[in-house]
Amino acid sequence: MNLHVFGPDSPELVKHVVFRNWLRHDTADRERYGTVKRQAAQQPAQRMSDYNARKAAVIREIYERALAAAGFIEGD
């Protein structure tokens, strides 16, 4: 389990909600994210940052689509 704590003016809460909502909406990205999480978890990691680094590229790609769909950034 992870606990995320953000300050009252942090944009991270909005980003997390947009990401969550996108995964609920987009089956392909939801499945891709699940696959990369499982693959990252199967590899040995000395630190949590190792696990996070394995997921980073896919997460960035999904964030781009999710934030564009929500109108926060311009998409391709």
ABEGO torsion letter per residue (X at the ends): XBBBBBBAABAAAAAAAAAAAAAAABAAAAAAAAAAAAAAAABBBABAAAAAAAAAAAAAAAAAAAAAAAGABBBX
